[in-house]
Amino acid sequence: MDLIVADVGGTNTRVARAHREGDSWSLHDAQRYRSRDYPDLATILEHWRNEQTSVTTLAAAGLAVAGPVHGGRARVTNLSWPALDAHALSAQLALPATLLNDFAAIGASLDALRPNDLLYLQEGTRDPAGMRLVAGAGTGLGTCMVGPPGAATVYPGEGGHARFSPSDAEEAALAAFIGRERGHCTREHLLSGRGIARMGRFELERQPDPDLQQALDQANPAAAISELALAGHAAAAAVIERFVAVYAGQLADMALTALPGGGIFLAGGIAPRWSAAFRGPRFRSAFHNRPPMTHLLEQLPVALIMHPEPGLLGAAVSASRSVQP
């Protein structure tokens, strides 16, 4: 079975063909389009179909959208397209069309991931019938809960906008620093690309450093800080270590709310690139630092999603359910 899948963002829209063989999924013919160069999503999808002359029969369309989805309708955040409507898109494409939030699509991808798509930070003891928690820091911080394997239900959340809860005096000082800038401090204010830059400015306020200042002045300060850290720069490495510790602590808080025995899965663009730092002792010590419940957190499996396109994969999984007999 072949489906057309898309991950729609305010800057770029990625489109591919998802192929299912038994229980295995693969992605092919992937293309990236600048969203603002097109009047609507249907035009991009038709453009892709016209380019892919080898594609003959498509069973359905799975469309992951950067924005809330209600009643089969959605608006793409930071894009002036008309509202997306699953029924209208289905008629235009002559295919069953499924619209879902982009982070919900990542949640839906869990059952299609292969073992080598996951890098475990903590093996734990997996409960086959347990709920699963997905979090992903990138442009923002996405969160969702996912039911047990099978026809798993995805429960989208907005945990990234919850207030940041400091674990110690250092993190309290960081929260106060962000509060002076933003008026308050949420998890997303720290666990995002912009959050890395904020942590860099916090580090710079405590100890002036011309190299870190230069990295913060770049168009993509998070990437510049990462490069500086890889070169052995102490202040940049401290920023990454702080990011890892904050991420781990906030995951622990979320996990204690629901005890996701099926595992915790980290998505987004940041953690997989910094996998060496996440595999270090700082992550585990910060994740476990919730006494008296340390023993519960030590039992939970925690993994990085290393698949390059979990959103497209999850869009395929969701859309395939609309055409299953």
ChimeraX attribute file (.defattr): number of C-alpha atoms within 10 A of each C-alpha:
attribute: neighborCount
match mode: 1-to-1
recipient: residues
	/A:1	14
	/A:2	22
	/A:3	26
	/A:4	29
	/A:5	29
	/A:6	30
	/A:7	26
	/A:8	26
	/A:9	20
	/A:10	17
	/A:11	13
	/A:12	14
	/A:13	20
	/A:14	23
	/A:15	25
	/A:16	24
	/A:17	25
	/A:18	27
	/A:19	18
	/A:20	17
	/A:21	9
	/A:22	7
	/A:23	7
	/A:24	11
	/A:25	17
	/A:26	14
	/A:27	19
	/A:28	12
	/A:29	14
	/A:30	15
	/A:31	13
	/A:32	15
	/A:33	17
	/A:34	14
	/A:35	20
	/A:36	16
	/A:37	10
	/A:38	13
	/A:39	12
	/A:40	16
	/A:41	19
	/A:42	16
	/A:43	13
	/A:44	21
	/A:45	23
	/A:46	13
	/A:47	13
	/A:48	21
	/A:49	19
	/A:50	11
	/A:51	12
	/A:52	14
	/A:53	8
	/A:54	9
	/A:55	14
	/A:56	8
	/A:57	10
	/A:58	18
	/A:59	17
	/A:60	25
	/A:61	30
	/A:62	31
	/A:63	29
	/A:64	30
	/A:65	27
	/A:66	19
	/A:67	18
	/A:68	16
	/A:69	19
	/A:70	12
	/A:71	8
	/A:72	14
	/A:73	15
	/A:74	20
	/A:75	18
	/A:76	19
	/A:77	15
	/A:78	12
	/A:79	15
	/A:80	13
	/A:81	16
	/A:82	12
	/A:83	13
	/A:84	19
	/A:85	18
	/A:86	21
	/A:87	16
	/A:88	14
	/A:89	20
	/A:90	16
	/A:91	11
	/A:92	14
	/A:93	18
	/A:94	13
	/A:95	18
	/A:96	20
	/A:97	28
	/A:98	24
	/A:99	26
	/A:100	26
	/A:101	23
	/A:102	26
	/A:103	29
	/A:104	28
	/A:105	28
	/A:106	30
	/A:107	31
	/A:108	30
	/A:109	24
	/A:110	24
	/A:111	17
	/A:112	19
	/A:113	18
	/A:114	11
	/A:115	8
	/A:116	9
	/A:117	16
	/A:118	18
	/A:119	19
	/A:120	19
	/A:121	20
	/A:122	19
	/A:123	14
	/A:124	17
	/A:125	14
	/A:126	17
	/A:127	16
	/A:128	12
	/A:129	12
	/A:130	17
	/A:131	21
	/A:132	29
	/A:133	26
	/A:134	29
	/A:135	24
	/A:136	25
	/A:137	23
	/A:138	17
	/A:139	15
	/A:140	19
	/A:141	22
	/A:142	26
	/A:143	25
	/A:144	20
	/A:145	22
	/A:146	25
	/A:147	19
	/A:148	21
	/A:149	17
	/A:150	8
	/A:151	12
	/A:152	18
	/A:153	16
	/A:154	21
	/A:155	14
	/A:156	18
	/A:157	15
	/A:158	11
	/A:159	17
	/A:160	22
	/A:161	16
	/A:162	13
	/A:163	15
	/A:164	22
	/A:165	16
	/A:166	16
	/A:167	15
	/A:168	9
	/A:169	9
	/A:170	11
	/A:171	16
	/A:172	14
	/A:173	13
	/A:174	19
	/A:175	23
	/A:176	16
	/A:177	19
	/A:178	21
	/A:179	14
	/A:180	10
	/A:181	11
	/A:182	11
	/A:183	9
	/A:184	14
	/A:185	21
	/A:186	18
	/A:187	22
	/A:188	23
	/A:189	25
	/A:190	26
	/A:191	27
	/A:192	25
	/A:193	21
	/A:194	18
	/A:195	21
	/A:196	24
	/A:197	22
	/A:198	23
	/A:199	24
	/A:200	25
	/A:201	19
	/A:202	17
	/A:203	20
	/A:204	18
	/A:205	11
	/A:206	8
	/A:207	11
	/A:208	12
	/A:209	13
	/A:210	10
	/A:211	15
	/A:212	24
	/A:213	16
	/A:214	12
	/A:215	21
	/A:216	21
	/A:217	12
	/A:218	12
	/A:219	9
	/A:220	13
	/A:221	21
	/A:222	25
	/A:223	17
	/A:224	20
	/A:225	27
	/A:226	19
	/A:227	15
	/A:228	18
	/A:229	18
	/A:230	12
	/A:231	11
	/A:232	10
	/A:233	15
	/A:234	12
	/A:235	20
	/A:236	27
	/A:237	19
	/A:238	15
	/A:239	25
	/A:240	21
	/A:241	17
	/A:242	22
	/A:243	23
	/A:244	24
	/A:245	23
	/A:246	24
	/A:247	24
	/A:248	21
	/A:249	24
	/A:250	23
	/A:251	22
	/A:252	23
	/A:253	17
	/A:254	17
	/A:255	20
	/A:256	15
	/A:257	8
	/A:258	13
	/A:259	20
	/A:260	25
	/A:261	23
	/A:262	23
	/A:263	26
	/A:264	28
	/A:265	23
	/A:266	26
	/A:267	28
	/A:268	26
	/A:269	17
	/A:270	19
	/A:271	21
	/A:272	19
	/A:273	12
	/A:274	13
	/A:275	16
	/A:276	10
	/A:277	18
	/A:278	24
	/A:279	17
	/A:280	13
	/A:281	12
	/A:282	16
	/A:283	22
	/A:284	20
	/A:285	15
	/A:286	19
	/A:287	23
	/A:288	19
	/A:289	17
	/A:290	17
	/A:291	9
	/A:292	8
	/A:293	12
	/A:294	15
	/A:295	12
	/A:296	17
	/A:297	25
	/A:298	17
	/A:299	18
	/A:300	23
	/A:301	21
	/A:302	26
	/A:303	21
	/A:304	24
	/A:305	26
	/A:306	20
	/A:307	17
	/A:308	13
	/A:309	16
	/A:310	25
	/A:311	30
	/A:312	30
	/A:313	32
	/A:314	29
	/A:315	32
	/A:316	34
	/A:317	24
	/A:318	26
	/A:319	23
	/A:320	22
	/A:321	12
	/A:322	15
	/A:323	13
	/A:324	7
	/A:325	4
